[in-house]
Amino acid sequence: MTITLYGITNCDTMKKARAFLANKGIEYRFHDYKSLGVPPGELDRWIAEAGWERLLNRQGTTWRKLDAAAQSRVTDAVSARALMLEQPSVIRRPVLVQGARVVVGFDEGVYAALGEG
């Protein structure tokens, strides 16, 4: 089953995830949403599967650079989705999609299981 890894190239967590997959021989397709954008339909799926709260990276630089008014406008899935489409770097990385599975963030144990079965 095809794996797609969504994120941005210049991110330490992305680099760890990509290196892990490569070292385990797990094939994947990389989608850089900084250059290619975030597919709106995929974002809707991620929100449905993982929840907007999990996807929104409130510890990241992009979020911290937003003014307080912009941050306070994010109160639900609709407002979070709008911000994520406008500023994809505010999405927690990586987002891995394999079939119906959506994994947000990098977890070695979860990623190791991808190559099994």
N, C-alpha and C positions, 0 to 999 in steps of 0.2 A: 504494500500500500504506500503510495507516494506521501512523502513528508514535505511540507513547505514550512520554512522558517522565516518569519516576518520580523523585521527590525531595521536597525541602521548599522552601517558598516563600522563607524567609529564609536563603538560602545564596548567597554571591557566585558560586560556580561555576555554580549553577543559573541565576542571573540572566544570566550570560554566555551560557550555552547557549540559554536562551529568547530572548534578544535576537538571537543569531546566527540562529536558526531564523526568527524573525519578519522580520529584515532580508533574508533570502534568500527569503522568501515560502514557506517550507516549513511546511505545515500539520501540526499535532500536537495530541494530547490530553495535558493535564497531569494527573498523578495525584500529589497531595500525600499522601505516606504518613505524614506526621505527623498529619494530620487524618483520613485515610481508612484508614490502616493499610497494611501490606504484604501483598498477596495471597500466602498461603503457596504456592500452586501456581506463581506467578510467581517467587517467591524460589527455589524448587527448580530452576526452569528457569535462572535466573541463575547459580546455583551450578554446575549441570551445564555451562552454556555458558562461563562466565567463570572459574569456580573461586572457592571461598570466600575464598582468600587475597587475590584481586584485589578482591573485594567489601568485605572488612572494612577499614575506614578506621582504621588504627592511629595516624595523625597527627592525627586530629580531636579536638575538645574532649570529645565524649562518651566516647571510648575513654580519654582521659587522666584523666577524672574517675572512671573505674572504679577500685576498689581493686585491689591487686596480686593478691589471691586470685581475683577475678572475671576479671581478664585472663588469669591462668594456667590457668583452666578452659577457655579457648578453644584447643583443640588439633587440631580436625578439623572436617569439614563439619557434622556433627551439632551439636556444641557452638556453632559459629559461627552456624548457622541459628537455634538457640534464642535466642542473644543478639540477633541481627538482628530477630527477631520481637518480642522484649521491648523492645528499644531501637532503633527504625528509624534513628535519627540516626547510628548507628555504620556504616551502609551508605555506601560511597563514592558520591558523586553527580557527575552524574546517572547514571541507568540509562536508556538509550534502547532501546526495543524496536520493531523494524520487521520484521514477518513472523518469520522464523526467526533474525534477527540480534539480538544483544544486545551493546550497546556500553556499557562502564563508564567513566565519566569523560568530560570534554569535550576533544575534539580537533578543531580547526577543519577540518583536512583530511578527516577521516572524516565530519564533519557536512556539509561542502560536497558530498561525493559522494552524500549522501542525496537531494538534489534532482535528481540526474542519473539517467536511465534507470529 
